[in-house]
C-alpha cells in the first residue's frame, strides 16, 4: 500500500494541496522532493493534483520536514460553499 492513496478525479473531499506553490518557493522539483521523502513521483503527483484520498501521517511529517513547513501550509480545507461553487 502506498503512502498516498489516490482515486478518480472527484476524490469527494474539500482538501486542497499547495505542493506546487511550496515547491516553487523553494526551487525544488517534484522528483527531488520524492527522493528526499521516499515517496514515488506518481504518488506525489496524485497529492499535488488533489486526487489523493488519504495521506499517512508519516508521509505528511516527512513532507513537512523536507519542505520546512507546517501541515496547514501544505493542505487547506475549502468551505462547503466554495466547494459547490467551484473555482472562480
Secondary structure, DSSP 8 states (H G I E B T S, - for coil): --SEEE-SS--S--EEE-HHHHHHHHT--HHHHHHHHT--HHHHHHHHTT-EEEE-HHHHHHHHHHHT--HHHHEEE--HHHHHH---
